């Protein structure tokens, strides 16, 4: 069954798990952009605990703007800061050195539109995981979701605690300091488990 999702920046593990087990992927781009979601943020585990990394978009105050029209704001050095934070958090993880080069362009190149940026990240994640999936986009807001796994509203920062029960534990960096932290960015799993991530992603019993 196809899965229908909102766009996401280095998406959460459960978001990616549902993609891994879907026939193909549909990204909703005709919804109204919503703040404080995974559309422009991701969560990682650092030496100081969980950190939320978000990037700014061009002013959307008091406006209804479709996600496909949202532009990224580069007036601050957020790309450099995100890379430094990720480096500090995962440089000691088993597979960081192997995979980090896959993602360096996203901390240097400037993409105009959020949807283009996030889609290129998703495609690179597919490459890193050796996943072959078709990505398509809605032509208009999709109301009829019959025969589609509609998860557009399931992945937001407010629902993260609900999704914890679906996560399988694995060894994380700083596990000597913190209990297991579920549903972080897919980068957390990739840097910690590398190719073994497939074992966790393929378990359909741990899907939403």
HELIX and SHEET records of a PDB file:
HELIX    1   1 UNK A   13  UNK A   20  1                                   8    
HELIX    2   2 UNK A   67  UNK A   69  5                                   3    
HELIX    3   3 UNK A   78  UNK A   90  1                                  13    
HELIX    4   4 UNK A   96  UNK A  103  1                                   8    
HELIX    5   5 UNK A  104  UNK A  107  5                                   4    
HELIX    6   6 UNK A  114  UNK A  129  1                                  16    
HELIX    7   7 UNK A  157  UNK A  159  5                                   3    
HELIX    8   8 UNK A  160  UNK A  163  1                                   4    
HELIX    9   9 UNK A  164  UNK A  166  5                                   3    
HELIX   10  10 UNK A  186  UNK A  193  1                                   8    
HELIX   11  11 UNK A  194  UNK A  196  5                                   3    
HELIX   12  12 UNK A  197  UNK A  201  1                                   5    
HELIX   13  13 UNK A  204  UNK A  206  5                                   3    
SHEET    1   A 4 UNK A 135  UNK A 137  0                                        
SHEET    2   A 4 UNK A  25  UNK A  28  1                                        
SHEET    3   A 4 UNK A   2  UNK A   6  1                                        
SHEET    4   A 4 UNK A 148  UNK A 150  1                                        
SHEET    1   B 2 UNK A  41  UNK A  46  0                                        
SHEET    2   B 2 UNK A  49  UNK A  54 -1                                        
END                                                                             
